[in-house]
Amino acid sequence: METLKFKTNINCSSCVAKVTPHLKEATGILNWKVDTANPQKILTVETDTLSGEEVIQIIKKSGYTANKI
């Protein structure tokens, strides 16, 4: 299992609600969370198969941006 971290523009609980279906549908994501209290809005993803670029594409499909850190 690998833990990936991303700086995002997912700012609030409503934003989290918008990305939730995309992250839940993604094969290979075991767990995820967004720290909206952090100024960089850090998304942490635990995966056993996805690359950082694949997670970034999932976030882009939901209308947000992510940069691997």
HUNORDA-V373809 format. One record per residue. N is the residue number from 0. SS is DSSP state (H for helix, E for strand, - for the rest). D_LAST is the distance of its C-alpha to the last C-alpha in Angstrom with 1 decimal. Layout:
# HUNORDA-V373809
N & SS & D_LAST
N & SS & D_LAST
This chain:
# HUNORDA-V373809
0 & - & 17.4
1 & E & 13.7
2 & E & 11.2
3 & E & 8.0
4 & E & 5.7
5 & E & 5.3
6 & E & 6.6
7 & E & 10.1
8 & - & 13.7
9 & - & 15.2
10 & - & 17.4
11 & - & 20.2
12 & H & 22.0
13 & H & 23.5
14 & H & 20.3
15 & H & 19.2
16 & H & 22.7
17 & H & 22.2
18 & H & 19.1
19 & H & 20.7
20 & H & 23.2
21 & H & 20.7
22 & H & 18.5
23 & H & 21.8
24 & H & 23.3
25 & - & 20.6
26 & - & 21.9
27 & - & 19.6
28 & E & 17.7
29 & E & 19.2
30 & E & 17.7
31 & E & 15.3
32 & E & 15.0
33 & E & 13.8
34 & E & 14.0
35 & - & 15.9
36 & - & 17.1
37 & - & 13.8
38 & - & 13.9
39 & - & 10.4
40 & - & 11.6
41 & E & 9.0
42 & E & 9.9
43 & E & 10.1
44 & E & 11.9
45 & E & 14.2
46 & E & 15.6
47 & - & 18.1
48 & - & 18.3
49 & - & 15.6
50 & - & 13.0
51 & H & 9.6
52 & H & 11.8
53 & H & 14.4
54 & H & 12.5
55 & H & 11.5
56 & H & 15.3
57 & H & 16.4
58 & H & 14.8
59 & H & 16.3
60 & H & 19.6
61 & - & 19.7
62 & - & 19.5
63 & - & 16.0
64 & - & 12.9
65 & E & 9.3
66 & E & 6.4
67 & E & 3.8
68 & - & 0.0
